Amino acid sequence: MPRLLSYSLRSLWARRTTSFSTALGIAFLVFVLCASHMLSVGIRETMASAGREDKALVLQHSTWSEDGSKLPQSLLGEVAAAPGVRQGPDGQPLLTGEVVAHTLLASTRVAGLVSTIQIRGVAGNVFLLRPEVRVAEGRAIQPGTSEALVGRGLLGRYEGLELGKSIELASGRPIRIVGVIESGGSAYESEVWVDLDTAQSSLDLQATLSSITAMLVAPSAFDGFEAALSKEKQTGLMVLRERAYYERISWGIGGLVLILGGILGVIFSLGAVMGAMLALHASVAQRWAEIGVLRALGFQRGSILAAFLVESVGLSIAGAVIGVGMALLTPLLDFSTTNISTNQEVTFGFHPQPAVALIAAAVALVVGLVGGALPSIRAARLDPVTALRGGSD
């Protein structure tokens, strides 16, 4: 058997062009399966990392996302009076009302591309409510001014989103970028933050909020907080944990990526199976005489079958290694897409998953076994005399 194994490996090298082409087809299958799942996980982690269990989000009842919600600013007092709201260093309830809207900006990287950028109008206590966000460059915005902070994921990608430059929310009213915010890769890095009053006046949303975020004394305080406000549903309120909200709006794009990855995976699987099958069929046809000699030397049908299956599995292993290697390079890519749940341009990263790589490699092995089964059986069934004459049975 070791001699047959050596024979199989030498045969793969002798047909290295065909072998490489077959392995590359399997590599693309592994890459698609790994990359699609890594991107889906990256999307969900990017969105979910913007939310916490000890914060509650109040929205207009039955709305899907913040940008579609409209609440009266007077509601801040009622939310502040609800049980479970944490007190800040100044003894005041830790909560904030915000306005969320969108604006269109042209890409600086792709000519003619215009994307939807999410604008968040924030109050002066925003960093108390979101301690995970920090100003990495420049400075924080001054309350009541036409200044803005840009998320690290958007910096330089769209016109005006650079330190010292300006964008317009309303015609003739420029808003200057004075700082860059970071938040560990969360969705906040794909937003532009402006002063709340400036956002309300620029977007004609005076005395209107999109959401109210409250910091709770503990995650367990959410039920009491939600119960106290649930009686307000007749006026149109919905209360969610902040993490639950971000997980919900991430499922649309994350699920779509998985579906598309699955469809491409099926297509590549069929192509890889056919490629391995055709390559081994051609190999059997070219090596009738060799197979006849092996049979004449006393090698059994089972050994011949195993030798050709080793070739197919070897191609699968090579393809799996190449595919996983390609997938592990994806975190180096700078990727962004539109979240279909919020119509927001969001920057995402690929998150490697060892378990997914193992599953994709196992799929590659199955592809190799399935693709190599019929050619291997054909080789094992060859009659030695007929094979030595250059024909098949």
C-alpha positions as CSV (number, residue, x, y, z in Angstrom):
1,M,0.0,0.0,0.0
2,P,2.8,2.5,0.7
3,R,4.0,1.9,-2.8
4,L,0.6,2.6,-4.3
5,L,0.4,5.8,-2.1
6,S,3.7,7.0,-3.5
7,Y,2.5,6.1,-7.0
8,S,-0.7,8.2,-6.5
9,L,1.2,11.2,-5.3
10,R,3.7,11.0,-8.2
11,S,0.8,10.8,-10.6
12,L,-0.7,14.0,-9.2
13,W,2.6,15.8,-9.7
14,A,3.0,14.4,-13.2
15,R,-0.4,15.9,-14.0
16,R,0.2,19.0,-12.0
17,T,-1.6,21.4,-14.3
18,T,-4.8,19.4,-14.3
19,S,-4.4,18.6,-10.5
20,F,-3.9,22.3,-9.7
21,S,-7.0,23.3,-11.7
22,T,-9.1,20.7,-9.9
23,A,-7.8,21.7,-6.5
24,L,-8.4,25.3,-7.3
25,G,-12.1,24.6,-8.0
26,I,-12.4,22.9,-4.6
27,A,-10.5,25.8,-3.0
28,F,-13.1,28.3,-4.3
29,L,-15.8,26.1,-2.8
30,V,-14.1,26.2,0.6
31,F,-13.4,29.9,0.3
32,V,-17.0,30.8,-0.4
33,L,-18.3,28.6,2.5
34,C,-15.8,30.1,5.0
35,A,-15.9,33.7,3.8
36,S,-19.7,34.0,3.7
37,H,-20.1,32.7,7.2
38,M,-17.2,34.8,8.5
39,L,-18.8,37.9,6.9
40,S,-22.2,37.0,8.4
41,V,-20.7,36.6,11.9
42,G,-18.8,39.9,11.4
43,I,-21.9,41.7,10.5
44,R,-23.8,40.4,13.5
45,E,-20.9,41.1,15.9
46,T,-20.4,44.6,14.5
47,M,-24.1,45.4,15.1
48,A,-24.5,43.5,18.4
49,S,-21.4,45.1,19.9
50,A,-23.1,48.4,19.7
51,G,-25.7,47.2,22.2
52,R,-25.6,46.4,26.0
53,E,-27.9,44.3,28.2
54,D,-28.0,47.1,30.8
55,K,-29.4,49.7,28.4
56,A,-32.9,50.0,27.2
57,L,-34.1,51.6,24.0
58,V,-37.5,53.3,23.7
59,L,-38.9,53.6,20.2
60,Q,-42.2,54.3,18.5
61,H,-44.4,51.3,18.7
62,S,-44.2,48.8,15.8
63,T,-41.3,50.6,14.1
64,W,-38.4,48.5,12.9
65,S,-35.4,50.8,13.3
66,E,-34.5,54.2,14.9
67,D,-34.7,56.1,11.6
68,G,-38.4,55.3,11.2
69,S,-39.3,56.2,14.8
70,K,-40.7,59.5,15.9
71,L,-41.2,60.4,19.6
72,P,-42.2,63.7,21.3
73,Q,-39.2,65.2,23.1
74,S,-41.5,65.7,26.2
75,L,-41.4,61.9,26.6
76,L,-37.9,62.2,28.2
77,G,-39.4,63.1,31.5
78,E,-41.7,60.1,31.6
79,V,-38.8,57.7,30.8
80,A,-36.6,59.3,33.4
81,A,-39.3,58.6,36.0
82,A,-39.5,54.9,35.2
83,P,-38.0,52.5,37.7
84,G,-34.6,51.1,37.2
85,V,-32.9,54.1,35.5
86,R,-29.4,54.6,36.8
87,Q,-28.3,57.9,38.2
88,G,-25.3,59.7,36.8
89,P,-22.4,61.4,38.8
90,D,-24.5,64.6,39.0
91,G,-27.5,62.7,40.4
92,Q,-29.5,63.0,37.2
93,P,-31.0,60.0,35.4
94,L,-28.7,58.6,32.8
95,L,-30.7,58.8,29.6
96,T,-30.5,60.6,26.3
97,G,-32.8,61.3,23.4
98,E,-31.4,61.1,19.9
99,V,-32.4,61.8,16.3
100,V,-31.4,59.3,13.6
101,A,-31.6,60.1,9.9
102,H,-29.8,59.5,6.7
103,T,-27.9,61.6,4.1
104,L,-26.4,60.7,0.7
105,L,-22.7,61.2,0.2
106,A,-20.5,60.4,-2.8
107,S,-17.8,57.8,-2.4
108,T,-14.2,59.0,-2.7
109,R,-13.1,55.5,-3.8
110,V,-15.6,54.5,-6.5
111,A,-16.5,57.2,-9.0
112,G,-20.3,57.7,-9.3
113,L,-21.1,55.7,-6.2
114,V,-23.5,57.4,-3.7
115,S,-24.2,55.7,-0.4
116,T,-26.6,56.3,2.5
117,I,-24.8,57.5,5.6
118,Q,-26.5,57.4,9.0
119,I,-26.5,60.7,11.0
120,R,-27.1,60.6,14.8
121,G,-28.0,63.7,16.6
122,V,-26.5,63.3,20.1
123,A,-26.8,65.2,23.4
124,G,-23.9,66.4,25.6
125,N,-24.0,63.3,27.8
126,V,-23.6,60.8,24.9
127,F,-20.2,59.5,26.1
128,L,-21.7,58.8,29.6
129,L,-24.3,56.7,28.0
130,R,-21.8,55.1,25.6
131,P,-18.5,54.7,27.5
132,E,-17.3,52.2,24.9
133,V,-17.0,55.1,22.3
134,R,-14.1,57.4,22.5
135,V,-12.7,60.3,20.5
136,A,-9.6,58.9,18.8
137,E,-8.6,62.0,16.8
138,G,-9.5,65.6,17.1
139,R,-11.9,66.6,19.8
140,A,-15.6,66.2,20.9
141,I,-18.2,68.5,19.4
142,Q,-19.3,71.6,21.4
143,P,-23.0,71.6,22.3
144,G,-25.1,74.0,20.2
145,T,-22.5,74.2,17.4
146,S,-22.5,72.9,13.8
147,E,-19.8,70.4,14.4
148,A,-19.7,66.6,13.9
149,L,-17.8,63.5,14.7
150,V,-17.2,60.8,12.1
151,G,-16.8,57.1,12.8
152,R,-13.5,55.4,12.0
153,G,-15.1,53.1,9.5
154,L,-16.3,56.0,7.3
155,L,-13.2,58.3,7.7
156,G,-12.1,59.3,4.2
157,R,-14.4,57.0,2.4
158,Y,-17.0,59.6,1.4
159,E,-16.8,63.2,0.4
160,G,-16.5,65.6,3.4
161,L,-15.9,62.9,6.0
162,E,-12.4,63.9,7.0
163,L,-11.1,66.1,9.8
164,G,-11.5,69.7,9.0
165,K,-13.9,69.1,6.1
166,S,-17.7,69.7,6.0
167,I,-20.9,68.1,5.0
168,E,-24.4,69.6,4.6
169,L,-27.6,68.2,6.2
170,A,-29.5,71.3,5.0
171,S,-28.6,73.4,2.0
172,G,-26.3,76.3,2.9
173,R,-25.6,75.0,6.4
174,P,-22.2,73.2,6.6
175,I,-21.3,71.0,9.5
176,R,-17.6,70.7,10.1
177,I,-15.9,67.4,11.1
178,V,-13.9,68.0,14.3
179,G,-13.2,64.5,15.5
180,V,-13.0,60.8,14.8
181,I,-14.7,58.2,17.1
182,E,-13.8,54.6,17.7
183,S,-15.8,51.9,19.5
184,G,-14.0,48.6,19.0
185,G,-15.4,48.0,15.5
186,S,-19.1,48.4,16.4
187,A,-21.8,50.0,14.3
188,Y,-21.1,53.4,15.8
189,E,-18.0,53.6,13.7
190,S,-20.2,53.7,10.7
191,E,-22.1,56.8,11.8
192,V,-21.7,60.6,11.9
193,W,-22.6,62.2,15.2
194,V,-23.8,65.8,15.3
195,D,-25.2,68.0,18.0
196,L,-28.8,67.1,18.8
197,D,-30.2,70.7,18.4
198,T,-28.3,71.1,15.1
199,A,-29.7,67.8,13.8
200,Q,-33.2,68.7,14.8
201,S,-33.1,72.1,13.2
202,S,-31.3,71.0,10.0
203,L,-33.7,68.0,9.5
204,D,-36.8,70.0,10.5
205,L,-37.4,67.7,13.4
206,Q,-37.8,70.3,16.2
207,A,-39.1,68.8,19.5
208,T,-38.9,65.3,17.9
209,L,-36.7,62.3,18.8
210,S,-36.1,59.0,17.1
211,S,-35.2,57.1,20.3
212,I,-34.5,57.4,24.0
213,T,-31.7,55.4,25.5
214,A,-31.7,54.8,29.2
215,M,-28.8,53.2,31.3
216,L,-30.3,50.8,33.8
217,V,-29.0,50.0,37.3
218,A,-28.6,46.3,36.2
219,P,-29.7,44.1,33.3
220,S,-32.3,42.6,35.6
221,A,-34.0,46.0,36.0
222,F,-35.2,45.9,32.4
223,D,-38.4,44.0,33.1
224,G,-39.6,46.6,35.7
225,F,-38.6,49.5,33.4
226,E,-40.4,47.9,30.4
227,A,-43.5,47.2,32.5
228,A,-43.7,50.8,33.7
229,L,-43.7,52.1,30.1
230,S,-45.8,49.3,28.6
231,K,-49.0,51.1,29.7
232,E,-48.0,53.8,27.2
233,K,-48.3,51.5,24.2
234,Q,-51.6,53.1,23.4
235,T,-49.6,56.2,22.7
236,G,-47.2,54.3,20.6
237,L,-44.2,53.1,22.7
238,M,-42.0,50.1,22.3
239,V,-39.2,49.1,24.8
240,L,-36.3,46.9,23.8
241,R,-33.0,45.9,25.3
242,E,-30.3,47.8,23.3
243,R,-28.5,44.6,22.4
244,A,-31.7,42.9,21.3
245,Y,-32.4,45.9,19.0
246,Y,-29.0,45.7,17.3
247,E,-29.2,41.9,16.9
248,R,-32.6,42.3,15.3
249,I,-31.5,44.9,12.7
250,S,-28.4,42.8,11.8
251,W,-30.3,39.6,10.9
252,G,-31.5,41.0,7.5
253,I,-28.1,41.5,5.9
254,G,-26.4,38.7,7.9
255,G,-29.1,36.2,6.8
256,L,-28.8,37.4,3.2
257,V,-25.1,36.8,3.1
258,L,-25.5,33.3,4.4
259,I,-28.2,32.5,1.8
260,L,-26.1,33.8,-1.0
261,G,-23.1,31.9,0.3
262,G,-25.1,28.8,0.5
263,I,-26.3,29.2,-3.1
264,L,-22.8,29.8,-4.3
265,G,-21.6,26.9,-2.2
266,V,-24.0,24.5,-3.9
267,I,-23.0,25.7,-7.4
268,F,-19.3,25.4,-6.6
269,S,-19.9,22.0,-5.0
270,L,-21.4,20.7,-8.2
271,G,-18.6,22.2,-10.2
272,A,-16.0,20.8,-8.0
273,V,-17.5,17.3,-8.1
274,M,-17.7,17.4,-11.9
275,G,-14.1,18.7,-12.1
276,A,-12.7,16.0,-9.9
277,M,-14.7,13.3,-11.7
278,L,-13.6,14.5,-15.2
279,A,-10.0,14.8,-14.1
280,L,-9.8,11.3,-12.7
281,H,-11.7,9.8,-15.7
282,A,-9.1,11.4,-18.0
283,S,-6.4,10.1,-15.7
284,V,-7.8,6.5,-15.8
285,A,-8.0,6.7,-19.6
286,Q,-4.4,7.8,-19.9
287,R,-3.1,5.1,-17.6
288,W,-4.7,1.9,-18.8
289,A,-1.3,0.3,-19.4
290,E,-0.1,1.4,-16.0
291,I,-3.1,-0.1,-14.3
292,G,-2.7,-3.3,-16.3
293,V,0.9,-3.6,-15.1
294,L,-0.2,-3.0,-11.5
295,R,-2.8,-5.7,-11.7
296,A,-0.4,-8.1,-13.4
297,L,2.0,-7.5,-10.5
298,G,-0.6,-8.8,-8.2
299,F,-2.3,-5.7,-6.8
300,Q,-5.9,-6.3,-6.0
301,R,-8.9,-4.3,-7.2
302,G,-9.4,-2.9,-3.7
303,S,-5.8,-1.5,-3.7
304,I,-6.3,0.1,-7.2
305,L,-9.6,1.6,-5.9
306,A,-7.9,3.0,-2.8
307,A,-5.0,4.4,-4.9
308,F,-7.3,6.5,-7.1
309,L,-9.4,7.6,-4.2
310,V,-6.2,8.8,-2.5
311,E,-5.6,11.0,-5.5
312,S,-9.0,12.5,-5.3
313,V,-8.8,13.0,-1.6
314,G,-5.3,14.5,-2.0
315,L,-6.8,17.1,-4.4
316,S,-9.5,17.8,-1.9
317,I,-7.0,18.3,0.9
318,A,-4.9,20.6,-1.3
319,G,-8.0,22.6,-2.3
320,A,-9.1,22.8,1.4
321,V,-5.7,24.2,2.5
322,I,-5.7,26.8,-0.3
323,G,-9.4,27.8,0.3
324,V,-8.9,28.1,4.1
325,G,-5.7,30.1,3.5
326,M,-7.6,32.5,1.2
327,A,-10.4,32.9,3.7
328,L,-7.9,33.7,6.5
329,L,-6.7,36.7,4.5
330,T,-10.2,38.3,4.3
331,P,-9.9,40.1,7.7
332,L,-7.3,42.3,5.9
333,L,-9.9,43.5,3.5
334,D,-11.8,46.8,4.0
335,F,-15.5,45.9,3.4
336,S,-18.7,47.8,3.6
337,T,-22.3,47.3,2.5
338,T,-25.8,48.6,3.1
339,N,-27.7,47.1,6.0
340,I,-31.1,46.4,4.4
341,S,-32.8,46.7,7.8
342,T,-31.8,50.3,8.3
343,N,-30.7,51.4,4.8
344,Q,-27.4,52.4,6.4
345,E,-23.9,52.0,4.9
346,V,-21.9,50.0,7.5
347,T,-18.3,48.9,7.5
348,F,-17.8,45.3,8.5
349,G,-15.0,42.9,9.1
350,F,-14.6,39.1,8.4
351,H,-14.4,37.2,11.7
352,P,-12.5,33.8,11.3
353,Q,-14.3,30.8,12.8
354,P,-12.2,27.6,13.3
355,A,-15.2,25.4,13.4
356,V,-16.5,26.8,10.0
357,A,-13.1,26.1,8.5
358,L,-13.2,22.5,9.6
359,I,-16.7,22.1,8.3
360,A,-15.7,23.6,4.9
361,A,-12.7,21.3,4.8
362,A,-14.9,18.3,5.5
363,V,-17.3,19.3,2.7
364,A,-14.2,19.4,0.4
365,L,-13.3,15.9,1.4
366,V,-16.8,14.7,0.7
367,V,-16.6,16.4,-2.7
368,G,-13.4,14.6,-3.4
369,L,-14.8,11.3,-2.4
370,V,-17.9,11.7,-4.4
371,G,-16.1,13.0,-7.5
372,G,-13.5,10.3,-7.3
373,A,-15.8,7.3,-6.6
374,L,-16.9,6.5,-10.2
375,P,-13.4,6.9,-11.8
376,S,-11.8,4.9,-9.0
377,I,-14.4,2.0,-9.5
378,R,-13.8,2.1,-13.2
379,A,-10.0,1.8,-12.7
380,A,-10.4,-1.1,-10.2
381,R,-12.7,-3.0,-12.7
382,L,-10.2,-2.8,-15.6
383,D,-9.2,-6.3,-16.8
384,P,-5.4,-6.6,-16.8
385,V,-5.1,-8.1,-20.3
386,T,-7.4,-5.6,-21.8
387,A,-5.7,-2.7,-20.0
388,L,-2.3,-3.8,-21.3
389,R,-3.6,-3.8,-24.8
390,G,-4.7,-0.2,-24.4
391,G,-8.5,-0.8,-24.1
392,S,-11.1,-0.8,-21.3
393,D,-13.8,-3.2,-20.4
